[in-house]
Amino acid sequence: LTDHPRTLFPLETNRFLVENYASELGEFVYERITHKKDGEIAFLPQTRAYAAKPQFHLRRTAKLDPVAEFFLYDLIYRNRTGFAKSGTRSRRSFGYRFVGGQPQSAMNSFREFRDAVKSALGTYKYCAKFDVSSYFNSIYHHDLVAWFNNIARSEDDAAFFDKYLKQTNSGRSIDCLPHGLYPAKMVGAHYLSF
């Protein structure tokens, strides 16, 4: 609920259902979708949407329905221990992770990043900049699932993530990670941390 107003397409229907029917959503997801092998009930294919970004850029993404959105937040929260701070003395990672069981503020993390860049610019002669947002549309779904399998609490969670990505993306293998949701940003950031 704290991320809801920051998403690219904050639908009040999703907020209402999570606030009032979270346990029913969880029951529906885990008893009727993820644990069923017959495919009678599945995650719905998601609607393609374009979010307006600064300088007239459009970001292609998917708008998730309440069930799919609830599942993504729940899955990542249940596996939050896999999203710890990473880095070495020569290489640092900033951004989306859990601190003390709570999602870290993206604004605070970005501030830390900017401060580290300023410090590095005083030390190094050259600097390279690029935006990885378009790369998220090209992540291969099976690579993402294999990576998630290494941090997931259980093989079932990795299998659920695989099923979710396949079904919400109508079986396509790329462009499967929705933009604008904290858990998706967290997955993307940690996947790229290698």
Secondary structure, DSSP 8 states (H G I E B T S, - for coil): --SGGGSSS--HHHHHHHHHHHHHHHHHIIIIITT-SS-SS-----EEEEEEEGGGEEEEEEE--HHHHHHHHHHHHHTGGGS---B-SS-B--S--EETTEE--HHHHHHHHHHHHHHHHTT-S-------HHHHTT--HHHHHHHHHHHSSSHHHHHHHHHHHHHHTTT-SSS-S-SS-HHHHHHHHHHTT-
